[in-house]
Amino acid sequence: MSEEKRLILEMVKEGKISVEEAEKLLEKANPGEPIDDTTGVKKPDSKKFLRVRVTEEDKIKANIKIPIGLAKVGLKIIPKEKLTVNGEQIDLDEILRMIKEGTEGEVVNIDAEDKGKNYKINIFID
């Protein structure tokens, strides 16, 4: 991953820029190239998104949409040990494989309980 891409993702992580701004910057950094040139992901204008929805007691607490190209880059830099629910690790490699194969719809559905509250985590490709 280029240093430019890493810096742009850090700015998103720190809340300095929005996902949309990051997508524009990534496209300007390498015009016409896929965001993730190692796996052949579509260009950032592909209209596909990775969506993560978290609900607590049937109330939506988070609903995040990230362009697929940016999501693929981000998924590769997230420490895998940080993505666990109820002691079970979310398989990022499997999610990346499904994105690459063009899978659409719900790809992860997790029911969890913490401190007596029920949570659901859903990940979609749409």
N, C-alpha and C positions, 0 to 999 in steps of 0.2 A: 504494500500500500504506500502511495506517495506521501510525502510529508505534508503536502497541501491538503490532501483528503483527511489526514489525521487531525490537522489543525481545525478544519471546518467541523469535523465531528466533535471535537473538544468544545468548540464554541456553542454547538447545539446542546451538548451535555451540560454546560455551565449556564444555559439560558440566555446567552448573549445574542443569539440569532434564532429565528424560527426554522422549522423543517423546510418550509417553502424557500426561505432565503438560502439555506444550505444547498438545496437542490439546484438553485440557479448558480451558486458559486461553484459547485462541483461540475456543472455543465460548462461554465466559462473556463475552469481550470484545464479541462481536456475536451474541447468542443468536438462533438461527433463521436466520442469514444464512450463505451459503456462505463457506468460508474465503477463497476467491479470487473476490471479487464481480465481477471484470472478465471472467471467462470462464465463469461459471456452473457451477463445479465442485460436486459433491455436498457435502452437509454432512459434517462430520468423522466422523459415525457410519456412513458409507457402507460400511464393511467392505472397501473396496478398498485395496490397498497397492502401492507401488513397492518392488521388492526388488532389491537389488544384491548380487551374489555374486562374490567374487574368489577364485580358486584359484591356488596355486603348486604346480607339479609334482603336480597332481591332489589336493592337500590344501586344504581350504577355509580361507582366511585371514580372510575377512570375509563375513558374511551379514547384511545390514541390511534391515529392513523399516520402511518409513515410510508413514503414512497418505497416500493420494493427495492430499488437500487440502493437507496440510503440504508434501508433495513439490513440488506445483505452485508454491507460494509460494517455496520454497527454490530451485527450479530457475531462477526468474526473477532471483534476486539473486546467483547464482554467476557469477563472471566467466568468460565463454565461453572465453577463452584458456587457462584453467586445466584444461579438460577435453580433454586430448589424450592419445592413446595411439599410440606409434610415429609421431609426427608428424601423425596424423590426428585431427581435431577431432570430438568426439561432438556430433551435431546436437541440441541441446536443444529447438529449435523443433519438430523432427520428433517428439521424444518427447512434448512437450506436446500436439501435434496428435493423436497416437495416444491419449493419455489422454483428451482431450476427446471423441474419437470413440467411446470405450468399448472400445478394443482391449484384449485380454487375452492373457496368455502372454508368451513371450520377445520382447522388442523390440530388444535389442542383444546381439550375441555377438562378442566380440573376442578373438583369440588374439594374444599378444604375447610377446616374448622380451626379457629384460634381464639382463645379466651372466651369460649362459649358462643362465638359468632360464626355464622356460616358464610363462606366466601366462594365465589366462582371466578375462575380465570379462563377466558376463552381467547384463542388466537385464530384469526381468520386471514385468508388471502382473498382479497376482492379487488 
